[in-house]
């Protein structure tokens, strides 16, 4: 083969590998709890994070004009202020588990780009009853 072709293929392969590695780093997120975020603090600022906790319903501040919400996630004695711009899930105020994906800011608050609600435990109890009834 000609050296120009080999060099061209090597450059293309190197570029593809670089793009794959850099996109993987940007899209990867660490799963943490509110307590772990408070413990690690500055070391996780600016990193892609997925934080698990519970919504404190008394802290929900919904601004319909700006389509944004602010609330506090709690886990035991630890809390984390969350800001999210976008459509809010309907059952956010039910004090259920929430998973917020985004980045920790310099002021210690969390800028969420995505909110996911965990299924309430009342459904889990019903599921166990259904399994027991079917087994009989």
ABEGO torsion letter per residue (X at the ends): XBAAAAAAAAAAAAAAAAAAAAAAAAABBBBBBAAAAAAAEAAABGBBBBBBBBBBAAABBBBAAAGBBBBBBBBEABBBBBBBBEBBBAAAAAGBBBBBBEBBBAAGBBBBABBBBBBBAAAAAAAAAAAAAAAX
